[in-house]
Amino acid sequence: MKNLAIITARGGSKRIPRKNIKDFMGKPMIAYAIDACIDSKIFDEIMVSTDDNEIATIANNLGASVPFMRSAQNSDDYATTNDVLQEVLKCYKERGIQPENICCVYPCVPFLNGQILRDAYDRFISSKADGLTPVVKFSFPIQRAFRIVDGFLRYNEPKNAPKRSQDLEPMYHDAGMFYFHKASCLNSDNVVPYIIDESLAQDIDTMEDWNMAMMKFKVKNEL
């Protein structure tokens, strides 16, 4: 197998109950991740790693596979994405399958589409790097960030206080959407960026985030 998409969708979500399959603008949230992977036409298999039978059923109905259920050990609040990916690769290896590349896709990505995944994959392959991470530029220079010390504002880096914004190096943060990796190099530092527009990235951890994502979706799709 050359390319495997792994959508990580456990059942437990405390701040937004059942958020991975909660209806978002007419579809289960996870449908956007699955549809993007299908539309990209770059994956030999699109699998969902979950501990939840309802999520598994919905994922199968949407065109993804759930060849095995996630272990209880990797389904609690302390399991990392890397833990989940390692478990998936181990289970595939036990079945005699070893993908060359994987793409970890988070389940709450309503702005992801097949074109973004294809472009990112092309960049990943052409770079010959071990991984690719989508990033978003900070809208305000983080070098001029404040700290609160004993109730008072203090520049975190005072030397940057008098500098013009345009003279400061652009800084980026993880878009939290997907990651490409060579399956044999999950923990490599040889990772290239793929810059995502801020309008396409949205953390969805609280209902405020969820409502913001709906507003952005309506604007983007002129609804």
C-alpha positions in Angstrom: 0.0 0.0 0.0 1.4 3.4 -0.9 -0.9 6.0 0.8 -3.2 5.4 3.8 -5.5 8.1 5.2 -6.1 7.7 9.0 -9.0 9.8 10.4 -8.8 9.9 14.2 -12.3 10.0 15.7 -12.7 8.7 19.2 -16.2 8.7 20.8 -15.5 10.7 23.9 -15.9 14.5 23.6 -16.7 16.3 26.8 -17.1 20.0 25.7 -19.1 19.2 22.6 -20.7 15.8 23.1 -20.5 13.5 20.1 -18.9 16.4 18.1 -17.3 14.0 15.5 -20.7 13.0 14.2 -22.8 16.0 15.3 -24.7 17.5 12.4 -22.8 20.4 10.9 -24.6 22.3 8.2 -26.5 19.2 7.1 -23.9 16.5 7.4 -22.1 14.6 10.2 -19.0 16.5 11.0 -16.7 13.6 10.1 -18.2 13.5 6.6 -16.2 16.6 5.6 -12.9 14.8 6.4 -14.0 11.6 4.6 -15.3 13.5 1.6 -12.0 15.4 1.3 -10.0 12.3 1.4 -12.2 10.6 -1.2 -12.1 13.6 -3.5 -8.3 13.9 -3.3 -8.0 10.6 -5.1 -4.5 10.0 -3.6 -5.3 7.3 -1.0 -5.4 3.5 -1.4 -7.5 3.3 1.7 -9.3 5.8 4.0 -9.7 4.3 7.5 -11.2 5.7 10.7 -9.6 4.9 14.0 -12.4 4.9 16.6 -13.5 3.2 19.8 -17.2 4.1 19.1 -19.6 1.8 17.3 -21.9 4.6 16.1 -18.9 6.5 14.6 -17.7 3.3 12.9 -21.1 2.7 11.3 -21.4 6.3 10.1 -17.9 6.2 8.7 -18.6 3.0 6.8 -21.7 4.4 5.4 -19.8 7.5 4.2 -17.2 5.4 2.3 -14.4 5.0 4.9 -13.3 1.7 6.4 -13.0 0.7 10.0 -10.9 -2.5 9.9 -10.5 -2.7 13.6 -11.6 -0.7 16.7 -9.2 1.5 18.7 -8.0 0.1 22.0 -9.3 1.5 25.3 -5.7 2.5 26.1 -5.6 4.9 23.2 -9.2 6.2 23.7 -8.8 8.3 26.8 -8.0 12.0 27.2 -4.3 11.3 27.6 -3.6 9.3 24.4 -1.7 11.3 21.8 -2.1 11.4 18.1 1.2 9.7 17.8 0.0 6.9 20.1 -3.0 6.3 17.8 -1.0 6.4 14.6 1.5 3.9 16.0 -1.3 1.6 17.0 -2.9 1.8 13.6 0.4 1.0 11.8 1.0 -1.9 14.2 -2.4 -3.4 13.5 -1.9 -3.1 9.7 1.5 -4.6 10.0 0.0 -7.6 11.8 -2.3 -8.0 8.8 0.7 -7.9 6.4 0.1 -4.4 5.2 2.8 -1.6 5.5 1.8 1.7 3.9 4.6 3.9 2.5 2.9 7.2 3.5 0.2 8.1 5.8 -2.0 11.2 6.2 -3.5 11.7 9.6 -6.7 13.7 9.2 -8.6 15.1 12.2 -12.4 14.6 12.1 -13.5 18.2 12.6 -12.3 19.9 9.4 -15.3 21.4 7.6 -13.1 23.6 5.4 -10.8 20.8 4.2 -11.2 19.6 0.6 -9.6 17.3 -1.9 -7.7 20.0 -3.7 -5.9 21.1 -0.5 -4.9 17.5 0.2 -3.7 17.0 -3.3 -1.6 20.2 -3.3 -0.2 19.3 0.1 0.6 15.8 -1.0 2.4 17.1 -4.1 4.5 19.4 -1.9 5.2 16.5 0.5 6.4 14.2 -2.3 8.4 16.8 -4.2 10.2 18.0 -1.0 11.5 14.5 -0.2 10.9 15.4 3.5 9.7 12.9 6.1 6.6 14.9 6.9 4.4 17.9 6.1 2.4 20.0 8.5 -0.2 22.6 7.5 0.4 25.9 9.2 -1.4 29.3 9.6 0.4 32.6 9.9 -0.2 34.4 13.2 -2.4 37.4 12.3 -0.4 39.6 14.7 3.4 39.3 15.4 3.8 37.0 18.3 7.2 38.6 19.0 5.2 41.5 20.5 3.1 39.4 22.8 2.3 40.5 26.3 2.6 38.6 29.5 0.7 39.4 32.7 3.1 39.8 35.6 1.6 40.6 39.1 -1.4 42.0 37.3 0.6 44.3 35.0 1.3 43.9 31.3 4.9 43.2 30.3 6.3 42.6 26.8 7.4 39.0 26.6 10.3 40.2 24.4 10.9 43.9 25.2 13.5 44.3 22.5 10.7 43.9 19.9 8.4 46.5 21.4 9.6 49.4 19.2 9.9 47.4 16.0 7.5 47.7 13.1 5.2 44.7 12.5 6.5 44.4 8.9 10.1 44.1 10.2 9.4 41.1 12.3 9.8 37.6 10.9 6.4 35.9 10.1 5.6 33.2 12.6 3.2 30.2 12.1 1.1 27.8 14.2 -0.2 24.3 13.5 -3.5 24.5 11.5 -4.7 21.3 13.3 -6.2 19.8 10.1 -4.0 17.0 8.8 -0.4 15.7 8.6 1.5 13.7 6.0 4.3 11.4 7.1 6.4 8.7 5.7 5.1 5.7 7.7 8.6 4.8 8.8 9.4 8.3 10.1 6.6 9.5 12.3 8.8 11.3 14.7 11.2 12.9 12.3 12.0 16.6 12.5 12.5 16.7 8.7 9.0 18.3 8.2 8.1 20.9 5.6 5.2 23.5 6.0 2.1 23.8 3.9 0.6 27.3 4.4 -3.1 27.4 5.0 -5.2 30.6 4.7 -6.6 31.6 8.1 -10.1 31.5 6.8 -9.8 27.7 6.2 -8.5 26.8 9.7 -10.7 26.6 12.8 -10.2 24.8 16.0 -13.5 23.3 17.2 -13.1 22.6 20.9 -16.0 24.6 22.4 -19.5 25.6 21.3 -18.2 29.1 20.6 -15.7 27.5 18.2 -18.5 25.5 16.6 -20.7 28.6 16.1 -17.7 30.5 14.6 -17.1 27.6 12.2 -20.7 27.7 11.1 -20.5 31.5 10.5 -17.3 31.1 8.5 -18.9 28.2 6.5 -22.0 30.2 5.6 -19.8 33.1 4.5 -17.5 30.9 2.5 -20.4 29.1 0.8 -22.6 32.2 0.5 -25.4 30.5 2.4 
